[in-house]
């Protein structure tokens, strides 16, 4: 049963059914003058489902728009299109053109194909896109910052102007400092800028800090940065999974094993408690191999953000990759 304030995501608002895009088997009922929508097939809202995609589409479009704008700003930050930036730029644009239908991404690819791609065209796209972003939105600011970080680190080399851009962005958008990983990048850049030169060691330190926020760079993987997960501090599952008895486990991200309920059920066989939210009682967080489509940020969602913040304070919960989990489950069955 969905109250009107909750039902707005399903097309319900002002206590009336305005529009319903989703195909549910349910019915409408009026209780004390409030129109609610009772949903029987909740599996339609399962992680990664089409119904959930419809609900989140507007938020996702906004998220990726901000991220890609920041990515372009990172590419342009040095004042020129560097040779090592061309391939990651084109690959990022191809991914956006295929999945988000971003017209600027399409234009950039077309310019590249006819050898007309220039720094000025990137700058012009940034200026236009910047007008569409709500600078007062903290989520938009962090997604744009993450894109900028991915852009400057795509060639695995940080220049002075690029690091300077990190610090300036944080000064203009202080909300990004609420994220501990973003804050770390800003502070590392500030220290590196003191002597007016970014040496190789400082460049490496900045790139490693960025990896912890947005995952490996194009220079490391040869893949677009979109869809990756941050480099989290991975721990280890108990060698004997029976030790999970009574422990609380949370899953987050997009898993190669689909549906991820299969993995959840296998851990439940060892009497692990599978929870949906991160709390102080969470013992392990299992992170899927790819960023989830509906995460609030391009490379992490609320669960992962909260878990990382808790870990930096108390070294808990313990982070486990999907790969380690599958390997451990396979060993248990041998």
C-alpha positions in Angstrom: 0.0 0.0 0.0 1.5 3.3 -1.1 0.5 6.6 0.5 0.4 9.6 -1.8 3.7 11.1 -0.8 5.4 7.8 -1.4 3.4 7.1 -4.5 4.6 10.2 -6.3 7.5 8.1 -7.7 4.9 5.8 -9.3 3.0 8.7 -10.9 0.7 9.5 -7.9 0.5 13.0 -6.5 -1.9 15.4 -5.0 -3.8 12.4 -3.6 -4.9 11.5 -7.1 -3.7 9.0 -9.7 -2.3 11.2 -12.4 -0.3 8.7 -14.5 0.8 5.2 -14.1 3.6 4.1 -16.4 4.2 0.7 -14.7 2.1 -2.4 -15.4 1.2 -3.8 -12.0 -1.6 -6.2 -11.1 -3.3 -4.2 -8.3 -6.1 -1.9 -7.6 -6.9 1.5 -6.3 -8.6 2.1 -3.0 -9.8 5.1 -1.2 -9.1 5.2 2.5 -10.2 8.3 4.5 -10.1 10.4 1.3 -6.5 9.4 0.4 -6.1 7.5 -2.8 -3.5 4.8 -2.5 -2.1 2.2 -4.8 -1.8 -1.4 -3.6 0.8 -3.4 -5.4 0.8 -7.1 -5.3 3.6 -8.0 -7.7 6.5 -6.4 -5.8 9.0 -8.5 -7.8 8.5 -5.9 -10.5 10.4 -3.5 -8.3 13.3 -5.9 -7.7 16.9 -4.7 -8.1 17.7 -4.0 -11.7 14.1 -4.5 -12.9 12.4 -2.5 -15.7 9.8 -1.1 -13.3 12.5 0.3 -11.0 14.3 1.7 -14.0 11.2 3.7 -15.0 10.9 5.1 -11.5 14.5 6.2 -11.4 14.9 7.3 -15.0 14.7 11.1 -14.4 17.1 10.9 -11.4 19.6 8.7 -13.4 19.5 11.1 -16.4 20.3 14.0 -14.1 23.1 12.0 -12.4 24.8 11.0 -15.6 24.4 14.5 -17.1 26.3 15.9 -14.1 28.9 13.2 -14.2 29.6 13.6 -17.9 29.8 17.4 -17.6 32.4 17.0 -14.9 34.3 14.4 -17.1 34.4 16.9 -19.9 35.7 19.5 -17.5 38.4 17.1 -16.4 39.4 16.4 -20.0 39.6 20.2 -20.8 41.3 21.2 -17.5 44.8 21.1 -18.7 44.0 23.7 -21.4 44.5 21.3 -24.3 43.4 17.9 -25.5 46.3 15.6 -24.4 47.1 12.6 -26.6 46.4 10.2 -23.7 43.0 11.7 -23.2 41.5 11.2 -26.7 40.8 7.4 -26.4 39.2 7.6 -22.9 37.1 10.6 -24.1 35.8 8.8 -27.2 35.1 5.6 -25.3 33.2 7.6 -22.6 31.2 9.4 -25.2 30.4 6.1 -27.0 29.1 4.7 -23.7 27.0 7.7 -23.0 25.6 7.8 -26.6 24.6 4.2 -26.3 23.1 4.2 -22.8 22.0 7.8 -22.0 21.4 9.3 -25.5 23.6 12.3 -24.7 23.7 14.6 -27.7 27.0 16.2 -26.7 28.6 12.8 -26.5 27.3 12.0 -30.0 28.6 15.3 -31.4 32.1 14.6 -29.9 32.3 11.2 -31.4 31.2 12.5 -34.8 33.8 15.3 -34.6 36.5 12.7 -33.7 35.5 10.5 -36.7 36.0 13.4 -39.2 39.1 14.7 -37.4 37.4 17.9 -36.2 37.7 17.2 -32.4 39.2 20.3 -30.7 39.6 21.6 -27.2 37.3 24.5 -27.9 34.4 22.3 -28.8 34.7 20.5 -25.5 34.8 23.9 -23.7 31.7 25.1 -25.6 29.8 21.9 -24.6 30.8 22.4 -20.9 29.5 26.0 -20.9 26.2 25.0 -22.3 25.8 22.0 -20.0 26.8 24.0 -16.9 23.7 26.2 -17.4 21.5 23.1 -17.0 22.9 22.0 -13.6 21.5 23.1 -10.3 24.6 24.2 -8.4 22.7 24.1 -5.1 22.1 20.4 -5.4 24.7 18.5 -3.3 24.2 15.3 -5.2 24.7 17.0 -8.5 27.9 18.7 -7.2 29.4 15.4 -6.1 28.5 13.6 -9.3 30.1 16.4 -11.3 33.2 16.3 -9.0 33.4 12.5 -9.6 33.3 13.0 -13.3 36.0 15.7 -13.1 38.2 13.4 -11.2 37.7 10.6 -13.7 38.5 13.0 -16.5 41.8 14.3 -15.2 43.0 10.8 -14.1 42.0 9.0 -17.3 45.6 9.3 -18.7 47.1 8.4 -15.2 48.8 11.8 -15.1 47.8 14.8 -13.1 49.0 18.3 -14.1 49.1 21.4 -12.0 46.1 23.0 -13.6 44.1 19.8 -13.1 44.9 19.6 -9.4 44.2 23.3 -9.1 40.7 22.6 -10.6 40.0 20.0 -7.8 40.7 22.6 -5.1 38.8 25.4 -6.8 35.8 23.2 -7.3 35.7 22.2 -3.6 36.0 25.9 -2.6 33.0 26.7 -4.9 31.1 23.6 -3.9 31.9 22.8 -0.2 29.3 20.1 -0.1 31.7 17.7 -1.8 33.9 17.8 1.4 31.2 15.9 3.2 32.3 12.8 1.3 35.5 11.5 3.0 37.0 10.2 -0.2 36.4 13.4 -2.1 37.8 15.3 0.9 40.9 13.2 0.8 41.5 14.0 -2.9 41.1 17.8 -2.2 43.5 17.8 0.7 46.1 15.8 -1.2 45.8 18.3 -4.1 46.2 21.2 -1.7 49.4 19.8 -0.3 50.8 19.0 -3.8 50.1 22.6 -5.0 52.1 24.3 -2.3 55.4 24.4 -4.1 53.8 25.2 -7.5 54.8 21.9 -9.1 53.1 18.5 -9.4 55.9 15.9 -9.4 55.4 12.3 -10.4 55.0 11.1 -6.9 52.3 13.6 -6.2 50.6 12.8 -9.4 50.5 9.1 -8.4 49.2 9.9 -5.0 46.3 12.0 -6.5 45.5 9.2 -9.0 45.4 6.6 -6.3 43.1 8.8 -4.2 40.8 9.2 -7.2 40.8 5.5 -7.8 39.4 5.1 -4.3 36.5 7.4 -5.3 35.7 6.3 -8.9 37.6 3.1 -9.6 40.5 2.4 -11.9 41.3 4.8 -14.7 41.2 4.2 -18.4 45.0 4.1 -18.4 44.7 1.1 -16.0 41.8 -0.8 -17.6 41.3 0.5 -21.2 37.6 0.8 -20.3 35.3 3.7 -19.7 35.2 4.9 -16.1 31.4 4.8 -16.0 30.0 1.6 -14.5 33.0 1.0 -12.2 33.0 0.8 -8.4 35.4 2.6 -6.1 38.5 0.8 -4.9 37.2 -0.2 -1.5 39.3 -1.6 1.3 38.6 -5.3 0.8 38.7 -7.7 3.8 38.1 -11.4 4.0 35.3 -13.7 4.7 35.7 -16.4 7.3 37.4 -19.5 5.9 34.6 -21.5 7.4 31.3 -19.8 6.4 29.5 -21.4 9.3 31.2 -18.6 11.3 28.7 -16.2 9.6 25.9 -17.6 11.9 24.1 -14.6 13.3 26.2 -12.0 11.4 24.5 -9.3 9.3 25.4 -9.0 5.6 24.3 -6.3 3.1 24.5 -6.5 -0.7 25.0 -3.5 -2.9 25.8 -2.9 -6.6 25.2 -4.7 -9.8 26.2 -8.4 -9.7 27.3 -10.7 -12.5 25.4 -13.4 -10.7 21.7 -12.7 -11.5 19.5 -12.4 -9.7 21.7 -11.5 -6.8 19.1 -13.2 -4.6 20.9 -16.5 -5.5 24.0 -15.3 -3.6 21.9 -13.9 -0.7 20.1 -17.3 -0.4 23.4 -19.2 -0.3 24.8 -17.0 2.5 21.5 -17.4 4.3 22.1 -21.2 4.3 24.9 -20.4 6.8 22.5 -18.5 9.0 23.8 -15.1 7.9 21.2 -12.4 8.3 20.7 -10.6 5.0 19.7 -6.9 5.6 18.7 -4.2 3.2 20.3 -1.2 5.0 23.6 -0.4 6.5 23.7 0.0 10.3 26.2 -0.2 13.1 25.3 -3.9 13.3 26.4 -4.6 9.8 29.3 -7.1 9.7 29.9 -7.4 6.0 29.0 -5.5 2.8 29.2 -7.5 -0.4 29.9 -5.2 -3.4 28.9 -6.2 -6.9 31.4 -6.1 -9.7 29.7 -3.1 -11.4 28.0 0.1 -10.3 24.3 -0.3 -10.0 22.2 1.7 -12.5 20.1 3.3 -9.8 22.8 4.4 -7.4 22.4 8.0 -6.3 25.9 8.7 -7.4 27.6 7.3 -10.6 30.0 5.1 -8.7 28.3 4.5 -5.3 24.9 4.5 -3.7 23.8 5.4 -0.3 24.7 2.0 1.1 28.3 2.1 -0.2 28.7 5.8 0.9 27.5 5.1 4.4 29.6 1.9 4.7 32.8 3.7 3.5 32.1 6.5 6.0 31.6 4.0 8.8 34.7 2.0 7.8 36.9 5.1 8.0 35.7 5.8 11.5 35.6 2.3 13.0 37.1 -0.2 10.4 33.6 -1.8 10.0 31.8 -3.1 8.1 34.1 -5.4 6.3 34.1 -5.0 2.5 33.9 -8.1 0.3 33.9 -8.2 -3.5 31.5 -10.3 -5.5 34.5 -12.2 -6.9 35.7 -13.2 -3.4 32.2 -14.3 -2.3 31.7 -16.5 -5.4 35.2 -18.1 -4.9 34.5 -18.8 -1.2 31.0 -20.3 -1.9 32.6 -22.5 -4.6 35.2 -23.7 -2.2 32.6 -24.5 0.4 30.8 -26.8 -2.1 33.9 -28.7 -3.2 
